[in-house]
Structures are given as structure tokens and as C-alpha cells.
Amino acid sequence: MQGKKVVQVSLDLGKSIKELRLTADGICSEEFELRWDDVELVANRERDVYYVEGNRIFPLSIASDHFYKLVLVRWRHAPTLEIDGIHMHRILDVPPEIDSEMKVRLLGKIKCRNVLDICTGLGYTAIAAKRRGACKITTIEKDENVIRIARFNPWSWDLGDRDIELRIGDAVELVGEYRGEFDAVIHDPPRLSLAGELYGLDFYRKLAEALKPGGRIVHYVGQPGVHRGRKIWKGVLERLRRAGFMASYDQNSRCVHGVKRR
């Protein structure tokens, strides 16, 4: 950077580019000044995400019963959430926000529809549903630390849209409050070993009750245990059918999807 007085950087994880001034001590914007040693730390940890507060940088992570951190997987694409070292999105073959769009597309036409989103996470699925025309999205997240991370994530800020209602609580309990209110539901739970109750027949029956007749469901399953020959989706498919859905498996999106019987 020798001889340069300004540098182009992104302060919102690739969503936009702005110019910062270079000085002998570090880099400056209208909002903050960072020392060169802090800049070097960020530059050497390309996957980690930091936020600025009081002219200092801090890693975007939370340590509690579990360890949460935001991880940048591809430049100019949405980051993923990592909990105890496990990524909460597909990252190897598709960026997280594209993965969410694939799930929403399986719902078909949702313009002016009422959508239920189970397991908000960073909000990408709810945001994708809004962009495809849903008039009302209700999204449920149990883990408040996940929402705390999302509030710092520029790719999650549209979660604050007035047409998106965020409910904090246990989906097993909250879904039971609804009867025939939704045109579609997107169910994107953690893996089976972490949230078995969200894969059970009783919960699937609650999802069916929350949907209108003919309402659609998309249930992300993923590929846990695939290298050991496990096919989690087969059990999911069988239980959804017992719960009142006509359903099938989509290999491309790794989702089971279907329609509530009328």
C-alpha cells in the first residue's frame, strides 16, 4: 500500500465497497480509526468476522454453553454460522444464501402467501421468502445467541422487515398455537442428532395442522451419515406421509418437500 492514500474495502461482508483513508498509524473512516496491528490481525484471518466498537475490533463470536461464530466462506456471499465447529449451512458446493433460495423455490409460487419458517438461524430463508413475494413470514428461533449473531450480520439485516415476524421460543410449543393459518412452511432444523424432536411424527402433525389444506412444506434434511450409507431422508419422508403429506425427496436441494392432503 506504499504511496496510497485511500484503499477500497468492504465493511459489510462484501455487500458494498467504500474507501478508507490510510495514515501512518492505520486506516480511518468517518466512524472509526483502526491501528495497523488490528488491520493485520483481520487480514491474516480471512474466514473470521469482526466488528468495530470504540476504535477496536472484536471477533464476532459468543461463548456460552456452546461456541458461536460467524464464518466467511466465499467473498461477496453470505457467511455461515458455526456452532461448536459445525457449520449451519451448506458451504462446499453452494453459498448459504443460494442454498436458502433453492429451498424457497421448492415451495412454488408464494406471492402474497403466508409462510412459516422453522429455525430462523441467520434469517436467510425468511429473507428469501420475502424476496419471492410472500406477504407475511413468521419465523421461529429457539436460540437467542443465534439471533444475537444475526443482528451483527449485514446479510441478516432484512430480517427486520416489517412483514417478517420473529418469535423466540421452542418451535415444538409455538407451532401448536396455529391452526390452518399458513400457505407454506419451510422447516430447516439442525441435524437429527442435535434436535431429534424436530424430526418426530408428533411435530410433523403439528406442522400439518398449522398449514391450510393444500399447503406446501419444504423440509431440509442434508446428508448426515451419507458416507456410512445412512439416508435420513427416507425416515423423514415416511413420517411426513403419516402426518398427512404427499411428499418426495429432492436430491439437488437435499430437501423433502410436499403438499398437505386436502
N, C-alpha and C positions, 0 to 999 in steps of 0.2 A: 504493500500500500504506500510505499515511499513516494512522496510528491503529490499524493492525492489529498484533497481537502474534504471530499464527501465520498460516501460509499452507499450503494443501494443494498438494502436488506429488507427482510420481511419480519414484522413484529407480530404477525397473526398466523403463523404456521403456513405461510405460502398463499394465503388468500389475497394479499395485496403486497405491493412493493413501495417503499418510501426511502428517501435519502436521509442519512445521518451525517453529521459533521465529525471530522476527525481532528483530534487535538493531540498534543504531546502526552497528555495524561490518559486519553481514552477516546470514547465516542459519545456524542451528545445529540439529544433531540430536544424538542420543546418541553417534554415531560420529564426527562431524566438525563443523568450523566453516568456512564459506566467506566470503571478503570480498566486498563488493558489486561490485568491479570484475570478479571472476571470475564472479559471477552474471550480470552484464550481458553478458559475453562469450558465455556459454551462451545467454542469452535472444535475442541477436542472430543466432545461427547455428542456426536451428531444425532443420535436417536433420542437422547434425553430432552425434555421440555422444561423450560424455566420461566418464571415470571419475575417482573421487576417491582420492587417496593422500596421506597426511600433510597434510591440510587444504588441498591444492592440487588443481586439476583439470588433466587431461591429455586431449588428443584420443585417441580410440580408433582408432589407425591404426598401421601398420607400414610403414617404408620400407626395402626391401632391393633385390633385383633388380627387384621390382615394388612398386607402392604400393597398400597395402590399407587400406580404411577401412570402418567400419560407418556406414550411412546410414539415417536415419529417413524413411520415405516417407509413412506415414499414422499419425496418432495412434491409440493403442490397438491397433495392429497390429505385426507383426514387422518389424524392419528388414531391409534387404538388405545384402549385401556388395558393395563396389565394388572392382575391381582395375584399376588403371591407367585409371580413369574409366569402366569398363564395368560395368554392373550385372549381377550373377549371378542375378537373379530377374526374373520379370515384375513390373512395378510400375505400369504405366499403367492397366490395366483390372481388375487383381485384386491383392490384397495377397499378399506372399510365402507366408505360412502357408496361405492358402486355395489358392494355386497348388499347393502340396505336397499338400494334401488331395485335390485333383482328380486328381492323378497316382495317388495310392494307391487311390482309389475305382475306377480303371480295372482294378485287379487283381482286383476282385470280393471274395469272402469270403476273408479271410486270418486268421480267428480260429484260434489255435493252430497257425499255419503258421510256417515257417522262411523268412525273407526276406533277400535280398541287396540291398544299397543301394550303388550305384557312384557315387562322387564325393559324399562327405558334405556338403561345404560347411558351412553353419551348422547342419546336422543336422535341418532341418525335415521332410524326407521320412522319415527314420528315426523321428523322434518321432511323425509322423502314422501310420506303420505300427504302432507300438506302441499308439497310442490306438485303432486299429481292431482290436486283438486279437491281433496277431502275437506269438507266444511267444518268438521269437528273431530278432533282427535283427543281421546282420553288415554293417557299413558301412565302406567303404574310401575314404581320402582321401590323396592324394599330397603335398599342400602343407601343411607343418607350420604355416606362417604363418596359413593359413585356420583351423586348429584353435586357434591361439593367440587369434585374434579371437573365435572361438565361445565360448571359455571365459569371456570377459568378458560375453557377450551373455545377458541374462536369458531370452530366448526360446529359447536353445540349452541351457539347463541340464539339461533332461530327457535330453539326450544321455548323461548319466552314469548312466542307468537300468541296473540290473544285467542286464537282458535285451538290452541293446544293446552289442555288441562293436565297438569302434572299432579298425580296423587302419590304420596309417600306412604307405603304400607305393604302388608303382605297380600300378594295377589290372590292367594287361596281364599282369604277372607273378603277382600274388596270386590272380587268378581261376583261373589254371591249376592251382591246388592242389586245386580242388574237383571232385568227380565225383558228379553226381546228388544233391546234398545239399539243394538249395533248392526250395521250392514256388513261389517268385516272385522276380523280380528287377526292381528299379527302376534304370534307367540314366539319369542326369541329368548328362551331361558338359558341359564348356564348349563354346562354339561350335566348329564344324568347323575354322575357320582356326587355332584355338589348340590343339586336341587331336585332330588327324586320326586318330591311331592308335586312338582310342576309337570311331571310326565305321567301322572296317575289317571286312572279311569274316572275317579271322582272329580278331579279338576277338569278333565275334558268335558264331563257332563255339565259342569258349571259354565264352561265356555259356550257350549251349545245352548244353554238356557239364556245366556246374555245376548245371543245372536237372534236376529229376525229369521223366520223361515226363508230358506234360500240364501242366507248369509254365507259369506266365504271365510275360510280360515287358511292361514299360512303358518306353518309350524317349522321353525328351523331346528334341524337335528344335528347337522355336522357329520363328522366321521370319526368319533372317538372309538378306538379299538379296531379300526378298519384293517390294520396290519396284522391283527390277530384273528381276522376273519369275522369280527363282530359286525352285525348290521342292526344298529339301534333302531333304524327307521322302520324295520318290519314290525317290531313291537308297538311303536307309536301308531303305525298305520292300523294295526288290528284294534287297538284301544279306541282310536278315533272313530272307527266304523261302529264299534259297540256303543259309542256315545251318541251316535246319530248322524254321522257324517258320511258322505260318499267321498272317498279320498284316494289319492295316489301319490307316488314319490317322484320328485323332480331331481335328477342327478346333478344337473348343472348348478342349481342353487342350493342343493343339499337340504331341501325342504320337503315336508309332507304338506300337501295342500288339498283343499276340497270344499264341498258345499254342504251346508246343513240340510238334511232332508225336510221337505215341506210337510 
